[in-house]
Amino acid sequence: MPMGVAPIAYLLYTKIMKHNPANPKWLNRDRFILSGGHGSMLLYSILHLSGYNLPLKELKSFRQWKSKTPGHPEYGLTPGVETTTGPLGQGLTNAIGMAVAQKHLGSIFNKKGFNLFDHYIYVEAGDGDLMEGISHEASSYAGHNKLGKVILFYDDNGITIDGPTSLSYSDDVKKRFESYNWHVQIVKDGTDLKDLEKAVKAAQSAKDKPSIIITKTNIGQGSPNKQGTSEVHGSPLGEAELKLTKENLGFPADKKFYIPKEVSKHFASVKVNGKKGRSKMEYNI
Ligand SMILES: Cc1ncc(C[n+]2csc(CCOP(=O)(O)OP(=O)(O)O)c2C)c(N)n1
C-alpha cells in the first residue's frame, strides 16, 4: 500500500496540505490520517522526507521495540502521526470525529476574516476500512452533518490480505457514498498527479459535503512481478524482486535506504513553505 498510495501522499504533503514540519502541533494545521495503519511506512517515509523530526535511523528500525516507527502508527510517539490506527475503519472514524470538533470549535471561535479553525482532514482508507461496520456508521453521520472538511481517498486497489476483494466484498462504493450525501469522484489513474489535484480542488469546493475520491491504485506499484497481487500486501518482496523493483523505478539496485539528492532538495521546500505558510494564526495548545 505505501507504494500504491505514494503519489497521493506526495501530492498532499508537498502541494496541498497546510502544515509545518517544524511545528506539528499547530492547532489549525491540515490533518492526514492513514486509516490503513498497516501501511505505516507510507506515513513514516513521507514524514521523514517532508522534514518532520523522524530521522532515517528511525526508519531503519521499522517495527523494532522502542523505535518511533512501530508496525502501526501511534499517536504521541511519532511527530506528525495524528491518531493511532491499525484496527481497520478506526482512522476514518477518528477523522470524522476530528471534523466534528473542527466544525464545533469553528462555530464558536471563528470570526469574519479570522478563521481559527478552517483546516481540512485528509484520510486514506482502503478496502478493509470500508468493509468495517464502523466506517458505514461514521460515513453516514458525516454526510448527514455536512462535514465538508473531510476529504477521503479510497485506495481502490482491488486487493486485500488474502486475494482479490471480490472474495469478500461487492459493494458499489460510489453508490454507497452518494446515498450518504457525500461528494463522490473517481480518479481512474491513482498516479496521475494532475487529475488527483483537480479532484482535491473539486472536493474542497464542495463545502457542505464530505468528499470521497475513489482512486484506482496498484498495490506494490513498481514491483514488476508482484504488483497488483495480495503477495505484496504483507510479505517482503525478497532480495531478487527488490532488485528488479529498484531497477524498474530507476533507483540504484545495490543501495539501501537511498534518497536521491534531487529528492531531498525538492522536499526541502516543504519545510520552507510550511514556515512561510504559517500566519499570525499559527499557535499551539
Ligand atoms: C478490524 C481489523 N480486522 C482485521 C485486521 C487485519 N488486517 C490488516 S490489513 C487487512 C487487510 C486490509 O486490506 P486492504 O484495506 O485492501 O489493504 P491493502 O491490501 O490494499 O493494503 C486486514 C484484514 C485489522 N487490522 N483490523
The ligand as a Tripos MOL2 file, in Angstrom:
@<TRIPOS>MOLECULE
LIG
   26    27     1     0     0
SMALL
NO_CHARGES

@<TRIPOS>ATOM
      1 C1        -10.6040   -4.5410   12.4440 C.3       1 LIG1
      2 C2         -9.4560   -5.2490   11.7710 C.ar      1 LIG1
      3 N1         -9.6120   -6.5050   11.2980 N.ar      1 LIG1
      4 C3         -8.5900   -7.1470   10.7020 C.ar      1 LIG1
      5 C4         -7.3680   -6.5530   10.5910 C.ar      1 LIG1
      6 C5         -6.1990   -7.2870    9.9600 C.3       1 LIG1
      7 N2         -5.8650   -6.7330    8.6510 N.ar      1 LIG1
      8 C6         -4.8260   -5.8910    8.4960 C.ar      1 LIG1
      9 S1         -4.6930   -5.3420    6.9280 S.2       1 LIG1
     10 C7         -6.0090   -6.2590    6.4190 C.ar      1 LIG1
     11 C8         -6.4730   -6.2260    5.0070 C.3       1 LIG1
     12 C9         -6.7030   -4.8460    4.5210 C.3       1 LIG1
     13 O1         -6.9560   -4.8460    3.1600 O.3       1 LIG1
     14 P1         -6.9210   -3.5050    2.3460 P.3       1 LIG1
     15 O2         -7.5960   -2.4400    3.1090 O.co2     1 LIG1
     16 O3         -7.4350   -3.8160    0.9770 O.co2     1 LIG1
     17 O4         -5.3730   -3.1420    2.3220 O.3       1 LIG1
     18 P2         -4.3140   -3.3790    1.1510 P.3       1 LIG1
     19 O5         -4.2910   -4.8540    0.8730 O.co2     1 LIG1
     20 O6         -4.7750   -2.5960   -0.0240 O.co2     1 LIG1
     21 O7         -3.0350   -2.8830    1.7560 O.co2     1 LIG1
     22 C10        -6.5590   -6.9760    7.4810 C.ar      1 LIG1
     23 C11        -7.7290   -7.8560    7.3700 C.3       1 LIG1
     24 C12        -7.2300   -5.2350   11.0990 C.ar      1 LIG1
     25 N3         -6.0890   -4.5570   11.0120 N.pl3     1 LIG1
     26 N4         -8.2770   -4.6160   11.6830 N.ar      1 LIG1
@<TRIPOS>BOND
     1     1     2 1
     2     2     3 ar
     3     2    26 ar
     4     3     4 ar
     5     4     5 ar
     6     5     6 1
     7     5    24 ar
     8     6     7 1
     9     7     8 ar
    10     7    22 ar
    11     8     9 ar
    12     9    10 ar
    13    10    11 1
    14    10    22 ar
    15    11    12 1
    16    12    13 1
    17    13    14 1
    18    14    15 2
    19    14    16 1
    20    14    17 1
    21    17    18 1
    22    18    19 2
    23    18    20 1
    24    18    21 1
    25    22    23 1
    26    24    25 1
    27    24    26 ar
@<TRIPOS>SUBSTRUCTURE
     1 LIG1         1 GROUP 0 **** ****
